[in-house]
Structures are given as C-alpha cells and as structure tokens.
Amino acid sequence: MSNQLLSLDFRAANLSHANLIEANLSNVKARGVNFSHANLTGAKLHKAQLMASNLAHANLSHATLDHADMTSVNLNNAILNYARLREVILTAASLANARLNGADLGGVKLNRSVNLNQANMLGACLRNVDEETVEVLRPFWQDIFADGSVQLNNGARPSHWATKKLGDKDFFKQWHTWQRSIGMNPD
C-alpha cells in the first residue's frame, strides 16, 4: 500500500491493528474511525480530522499530528512518545495511561474534560498554550519543559522552565539540554 494517503475519507472505517508505519494521512477525514492497536509510528497526520476516533493502544511514536482535530478521541493506552502535537485540539479526549514522553505539545488545546489519568509526559514540552491547558497539565509540570510563553496565574514556575519566551532555535536547544539532564536522548 502506498504511504501517500492524502485527503482520503475514512469516516467510520475499521483500521484496527492496521500497519500504517510512516503513512501520510495528512488532511484525512477520519471521524469515528477505529484505529485501535494500529501502528502509526512516524505517520504524518497534519490537519487530520480524527474527531471521536478510537486510537486506544495505537502506536503513534514519532508521528506528526500538527493542527489535527482530535476532539473526543480515545487515546487510552496509546503510545505518543516523541510525537509532534503542535496546535492539536484534544478537548474532551481521553488519554488515560497514554505515554507522551518527549512529545512536543506546543500550542495544544486541552480542556477540563480531558482524561489524563495515569498519563506519562516525561520530557515533553509546552509552549504557546492557553490558561485552561496550563491548568489541566498542572500535575505534569515537573515532567515537562516550557518557556515564558506559558503564563501562570500564581507565578510559581518549575525551576527548569525558561522564564523568557524563546525563539525556536533557543527553545529546542534548551528543551533538549533539559531532556538530556533527566536521562533522555532527544537525538
């Protein structure tokens, strides 16, 4: 199967256990699709419409999900290690027991109905997010890196967070330096 699956409409399809390693699913319309246990390692899901889809137990390590709409998605027990989730909408999503170690959560949108019970975000990064997202992620502050774009109401920042808003080059340099300091390999 070709790894170029641009702009296809998979609404309500069953892709459970599918092998979609490095598949290009950018702009895919996949509302309500069953991707449970699918291998999407390294997949490109830029601007994918994944609302109400089931990605439980899916492997999305190193996947690129920039600008995807993942409203009400089931990501329970999913693996998103080192995934890029910039500007992803995850409102009302369930990420119970999900692994987001080293994930780029820049601009991600969460709300209070998101389930992050037992999620793991060690070495993830956060920037340019709204106040609600910051509060939802409060239990993970010690595990993630952020810069001055992340505003806190109480002003008490974790000591490893940068105090100034950083440009891309400086942000990634400081984030990766911090990751190495906690035993991760961002390279």
N, C-alpha and C positions, 0 to 999 in steps of 0.2 A: 504494500500500500504506500502511496506517495506520502511524504511528510508535509506536503503543501495542501492543507485543507481549508483554505481561506474562504471566509464568508459563507460557509455552509450552514444549513438549518437542520439542527439535530433535535429540535424540541421533542421532549418526552421519549427520546430513544433510550435503549438499554445498552450501555457500553461498559457494563460491569466486567471487571477483570480484563479489560482491553489493554493491549500493549501499544501505547501511544508515545513511546520514548521519542523526545525531540520533535514531536509533531507540531506543525504550525497551525494552530487553531485560532489565530488572530481574527477578530470580528465575528467569530462563530456565534450563532444563535442557538443556545443550548439550555433554554429554560426547562426545568424539571427533568433533566437528563440524569440517568443513573450511571455515574462514573465510579461507583463503589469498588474498591480494590483495584482500580485501574492504575497502570504505571504510566504516569505523565512526567517522568523525570526529564528535565530540560525542555519541556514543552513551552511553546510560545502561545500565550492566551491573551495577548494585548487586545484590549477593548472587547473581550468576550462577554457575552450576556449569559451568565450562569445562574440567574435567579432561581431559587427553590430547587437547585440541583442537589444530588446526593453524591458527595465526594468522600464519604466515610471510608477510612482505611486506604485512601488513594495515596500514591507517592507522587508528590509534586516538588521533590527536591530539585533545586536549581531552575525551577520553572520561572517564566516571566509572565506576570499577570497584570502589568501596568494598565490602569484605567478600566479594569474589569468590573462588572456589576455582579457582586456575589451576595446580594440581599437574600436573606433567609436560607443560605446554603448550609448543608450539613457537612462539616469538615471534622466530625468526631474521629479521633484516632488517625487523622491524616498526617502525613509527613511533608512539611514545607521547609525543611532545612535549606538554608541559603537561597530561598526563593525570593524573587523581587515582586513586592506587592505595592508598588507606588501608586497612590491615588485610587486604590481599590475600595469599593464600597462593600463593607461587611456588616451592615446593620442587620440586626435580628439573626445573625448567623450563629451556628453552634460549632465551637472549636474545642469541645471537651477532649482532654487528653491529646490534643494536637501538638505536634512538635514544629516549632518555628525557630529553631536555633540558627542564629546567624542571618535571619531573614531581614530584608530591607522593607520597613513599614513606613517609609516616607509618604506622608500625605494620606495615609489610610484613614477611613471613616468608620468608626465604631459607635454604637450607642449602648445604653444601659441594658438592653435586652440581649446583648451578645453573651453567649455562654463560653467562658474561658476556664471552666473548672478543670484543674489539673493540667492546663496547657503549659508548655515549656517554651520560653523565649530567650534562653541564654545566648548572649552575644548578638541579639537583634538590634536594629537601630530604628530611631524615630525622629522625625523632623516635620515641620510644617503641618501640624495637626491641630484640630480644634480642641476647646476645653473639655468637651464631653469625652472625646477619645483619650485625652491625657488622664482623666479621672478613671475611666474604665480600665486603663492599663496601670493604674497605681500599684497593684500587687506585684507588678513586674519591673518596677523602676530600678531596682538594684541589679537586675539581669540584663537591662538594655542600655544602649548608648543614645544620647540625644544632644542637640546643640541648643543655642539660645533662641531658636525659632519656637521651641517648646516652652510656652509660658505657664507658670504655676501660680495659682491664686495665693498660696501661702508663702511662696518664695523659697521654700526649703528644697533645694535641688540635691540629688545624689552627688557625691563628691566627684565622681568620674564623668559627669555630664559637662560639656563645654558651656561656658556662660554666655558666649557670643554666638550670634548666628554666623555660621561658616559657609563659605563658598564650597562648591562641590569638591574640588581638589583637597582642600583642608579638611572638610568633613570626613571624606573617605579615608584620608591618611590617619586622622585621629581615631576614627572608629576602628580601623584595622589594627592600629597600635594597641588600643584597649583590648580588642579581641585576643591578640597575642598574649597580653598580660594576664588573661584569665585562662590561658591554655588552649585557645582555639587557633585554627590555621585558616585564615581568610584567603590564602593564595590559591 
